[in-house]
Amino acid sequence: MITQIKLHDCKSELREADLRATPTRLGVLQILETATTPLDVTTILSELRKKGIDPDKATIFRMMHSFLQKGLVREINLSESKNRYEYRGKGFHHHLICQVCGVIEDMDDCNIDIWEKELRKKKGFIVKRHSLEFFGLCKNCQN
């Protein structure tokens, strides 16, 4: 679920977003940056505690709201009772979600940008954001 690869300077990114680089904010960005799947607040909190950072859940919810407003993260709703979050620096992609085991896999090869251009051309509609998730069975659960 979490890999240990540091890809960029989180302090600089927070400062560019006019946010103080607190240990909690740095920890959350690093966790999201190295996560292989979108994470919910409970999982983020658990990962922070493994790093010796112990904020309350409300702080993480407020932080996610702030990160969303600053464009640092993307909110992902997978038809659950919770929202998940991804680091925006990973680029735009969609997800494949197994309805049996719950595994989530990124899907990068999608031509939705072509559809968006066609919508603008044919309908005069400008897409600001979209959500496209695929629910089904992974290879392991098909057997």
C-alpha positions in Angstrom: 0.0 0.0 0.0 2.8 2.5 0.9 6.2 2.5 -0.8 9.2 4.4 0.6 10.3 6.6 -2.3 10.8 10.3 -1.9 10.0 12.0 -5.2 10.3 15.7 -4.4 10.8 18.4 -1.7 7.5 18.6 0.2 8.6 21.6 2.2 9.0 23.7 -1.0 5.6 22.5 -2.3 3.9 23.5 0.9 5.6 26.9 1.0 4.6 27.5 -2.7 1.0 26.8 -1.6 1.3 29.3 1.2 1.1 26.6 3.9 3.5 26.2 6.8 5.6 23.1 6.5 4.6 21.5 9.8 5.7 17.9 10.6 2.1 16.8 10.2 1.6 18.4 6.8 5.0 17.1 5.6 4.1 13.6 6.8 0.7 13.6 5.1 2.2 14.8 1.7 4.9 12.2 1.9 2.4 9.5 2.7 0.1 10.4 -0.1 3.1 10.8 -2.6 4.3 7.3 -1.9 0.9 5.6 -1.6 0.0 3.2 -4.4 -3.7 3.6 -3.9 -5.9 6.5 -2.8 -6.0 6.7 1.0 -8.7 7.6 3.5 -8.2 9.7 6.5 -8.1 6.7 8.9 -5.3 5.2 6.9 -3.4 8.5 6.7 -3.7 8.9 10.4 -2.4 5.3 11.0 0.6 5.9 8.7 1.4 9.2 10.5 1.4 7.4 13.9 3.9 4.9 12.5 6.1 8.0 11.8 5.6 9.2 15.4 3.2 12.0 14.5 -0.1 11.8 16.4 -2.6 14.4 15.3 -6.4 14.0 15.9 -8.7 12.9 13.1 -10.3 16.4 12.8 -6.9 17.9 12.1 -6.4 15.5 9.2 -9.9 16.3 7.8 -9.1 20.0 8.0 -5.8 19.4 6.4 -7.3 17.5 3.5 -9.8 20.3 2.9 -6.9 22.8 2.9 -4.8 20.6 0.5 -7.8 20.3 -1.8 -8.3 24.0 -1.9 -4.6 24.5 -2.7 -4.6 21.9 -5.4 -2.1 19.6 -3.7 -4.4 16.5 -3.5 -7.4 15.1 -5.4 -10.4 13.7 -3.7 -11.5 10.3 -4.9 -15.0 8.9 -4.1 -15.2 5.2 -4.7 -18.9 4.8 -3.8 -17.9 4.1 -0.1 -19.0 6.0 3.0 -15.6 7.7 3.0 -13.5 9.8 0.7 -10.0 8.9 -0.3 -7.2 11.2 -1.3 -4.4 11.1 -3.8 -1.4 13.3 -4.3 -2.1 15.4 -7.4 1.5 15.3 -8.6 1.0 11.7 -9.7 -0.9 12.9 -12.7 -4.5 12.3 -13.7 -5.7 8.8 -13.9 -8.7 6.6 -13.2 -9.1 3.5 -11.0 -10.1 -0.1 -11.4 -11.8 -1.4 -8.2 -12.4 -5.0 -7.4 -15.9 -5.5 -5.8 -14.8 -8.7 -4.1 -11.4 -8.1 -2.5 -11.4 -4.3 -2.7 -8.0 -4.0 -4.5 -7.6 -0.6 -6.3 -5.5 -0.3 -9.4 -4.5 2.8 -11.3 -5.5 3.1 -15.0 -3.4 5.6 -16.9 -4.3 4.8 -20.5 -7.7 6.6 -20.9 -8.7 8.9 -23.7 -11.1 11.0 -21.7 -9.3 14.2 -22.7 -10.4 13.5 -26.3 -14.0 13.3 -25.1 -13.6 16.5 -23.2 -12.4 18.3 -26.3 -15.3 17.0 -28.3 -17.8 18.2 -25.6 -16.3 21.6 -25.8 -16.4 21.6 -29.6 -19.9 20.1 -30.1 -21.7 21.3 -27.0 -19.8 24.4 -25.9 -19.3 22.7 -22.5 -16.1 23.2 -20.5 -15.3 20.2 -18.2 -13.7 21.4 -15.0 -13.3 18.0 -13.5 -14.6 14.5 -13.9 -14.7 11.1 -12.2 -14.5 7.8 -13.9 -14.0 4.6 -11.9 -14.4 1.1 -13.1 -15.9 -1.5 -10.7 -15.7 -5.2 -11.4 -13.5 -8.3 -10.6 -9.7 -8.4 -10.5 -7.9 -11.4 -12.1 -7.6 -13.1 -8.7 -11.3 -12.9 -7.9 -12.4 -14.2 -11.3 -11.3 -17.7 -10.4 
